[in-house]
Structure formats: structure tokens, C-alpha cells
């Protein structure tokens, strides 16, 4: 018996509809739509991900302005980011990955003002998230987009989350750690694991909800999955030109529900980024 597919595109459309309603309210209040500044490398390395964001922004009534950075010195690039950070016409700012040459995650977090941080990458956003305890408290926060997407997909799965076991494989600051915290805010009992966790397979078999965010294609085998469990696969890698998740092909034969790669976590992540931008515009419109 194959797992039911948890199609991220359906949930993404629902989130974008919410963003559209809220963006319209902002536009009525101040006379213009929310505006998101997107910084991307001039070589177009972001590719389809950037196109997806632009399409999602259009669907939600958010004006997206792309700033492409040509190869330049690190100081010049940081200077341009500082100019964009001070641009009063932009409600929100994000830097596409892979980052422009000379820029890393720490630079991105330092260059983006907390009140324009559409991806929840600044220390202020991160701190506010981890100071929250309940799901209700997180609703007013800008949260790392993929982590928020995973929590929204967990809710959409229909699994009764409170008191159930969740295992998150992956400890990155933008996905694994915040996702584990959000699931805890949903009253799940959460274990944060990684590729060096001893007894990882046995640990996974205890999970009612299994989040894959290690970026290790095919890491999780079918025998690691509790029969009927919900599997959310955010571990996207490119293998011979194709996107592959952390789940091996056989996982779908044991899981009760699984997100596809592509078409699962990705579309919801994009929608959550747009919703974050609208939330920041709401704050500025008050």
C-alpha cells in the first residue's frame, strides 16, 4: 500500500490566498501594495526558485523588486545591501541562495534589518521564535520559511499532533532547529537528530511524524519508518540533474502520508516567504 501524497501546492495556494487578503488590506490602508526586495546573483543561479517566488508574489498581490548583484568586491556588495536595507519603499528584504559571491549566511543576517527580515534569518527573529512557547505565540512572528512550511504541512496532514512523537533529522539554524521548536509549540514530543546520531534508524521507527532535513539523498530507508507515519521530506539535493529528497524510494510503501520531491515542502516554503513579507508590511502600515 502506497502512502497518500501530501501535495504542497494545495497548501501553498491556501497560504497565498491568506497573504492576498492581508496584502489587500495593507494596500487599502496606505495606498500601495506590500513590496518585497529580492537580492539575487547576476548569473541567475537561483533559477526556478526565484521564478517561483515571483509567481507567488504576483498571486498574493505583493510587488517584488529584483536586485541582481554582479560579481564585485565583498565590500561593494555589502554596501549595496546596506543601501537596500535603508530603502524606505521596501517592506521586506530577502537574499536568494546560493548567495552572491563573497556573501555568506552570517553576512545576510547582519545586512538585513530585523524589521525587513522576510526569511527569519536575523538573530532578533531567531530569538523571538525560541522565546515563544505556543503555536499561537508564533503566529505573530516572522519564522524561517522552510521550518514554518514543515509545521503548516504537519497541521495539514490531519495527524493529531498533541502528545505524538516527532523526529527531525537535520540541525541547521534555518530548517531543522526551528522546525523542531515549532513542532514542540504544537505540543508534540520532539527529538532533534542528525546524520551522526547513534541508533538513528531505531529512533526514526518511533516517530509518528518524521521530518527529513539533512540534505542527504536517500538517507532514510523504508525499514526506518513506522508504518503509517507522516513523512515530511525537506532534504532536497540535486543528483545527476534531478531533485532528490532524503527519503529513499521505498519509504512511500510504509508511510501513511508523504510529501513529494519536488512539489511538497518547496511550494509551501515559497508561500510562507510571501506571507512573511506581508506580515512585515502590516507592521509598517500600523
SULKACOR-V629651 format. One record per backbone hydrogen bond with DSSP energy under -1.0 kcal/mol. NH is the residue of the N-H (numbers start at 1). CO is the residue of the C=O. Records with the same first field share a line. If there is no record, write none. Layout:
NH = CO, CO
This chain:
3 = 252
4 = 256
6 = 258
7 = 5
8 = 263
11 = 7
12 = 8
13 = 9
14 = 10
15 = 11
16 = 12
17 = 13
18 = 14
19 = 15
20 = 16
21 = 17
22 = 18
23 = 19
24 = 20
25 = 21
26 = 22
27 = 23
28 = 24
29 = 25
30 = 26
31 = 27
36 = 63
37 = 92
38 = 65
39 = 94
40 = 67
42 = 69
44 = 41
47 = 44
49 = 46
51 = 47
52 = 48
53 = 49
54 = 50
55 = 51
56 = 52
57 = 53
58 = 54
59 = 55
60 = 56
62 = 57
63 = 34
65 = 36
67 = 38
69 = 40
77 = 73
78 = 74
79 = 75
80 = 76
81 = 77
82 = 78
83 = 79
84 = 80
85 = 81
86 = 82
87 = 84
90 = 87
91 = 35
92 = 35
93 = 116
94 = 37
96 = 39
103 = 100
108 = 104
109 = 105
110 = 106
111 = 107
112 = 108
116 = 113
118 = 93, 116
126 = 122
127 = 123
128 = 124
129 = 125
130 = 126
131 = 127
132 = 129
135 = 185
138 = 134
141 = 138
148 = 144
149 = 145
150 = 146
151 = 147
152 = 148
153 = 149
154 = 150
155 = 151
156 = 152
157 = 153
158 = 155
161 = 159
163 = 187
164 = 161
166 = 189
167 = 209
168 = 191
169 = 211
170 = 193
177 = 172
179 = 175
180 = 176
181 = 177
182 = 178
183 = 179
184 = 180
185 = 181
187 = 184
188 = 183
189 = 164
191 = 166
193 = 168
197 = 194
203 = 199
204 = 200
205 = 201
206 = 203
207 = 204
208 = 165
209 = 165
210 = 230
211 = 167
212 = 232
213 = 169
218 = 245
219 = 216
220 = 246
224 = 221
225 = 222
228 = 254
229 = 226
230 = 208
231 = 257
232 = 210
234 = 212
236 = 234
237 = 244
239 = 242
242 = 239
244 = 237
248 = 220
251 = 248
253 = 250
254 = 251
255 = 251
256 = 229
257 = 229
258 = 4
259 = 231
269 = 265
270 = 266
271 = 267
272 = 268
273 = 269
274 = 270
275 = 271
276 = 272
277 = 273
278 = 274
279 = 275
280 = 276
281 = 277
282 = 278
283 = 279
284 = 280
285 = 281
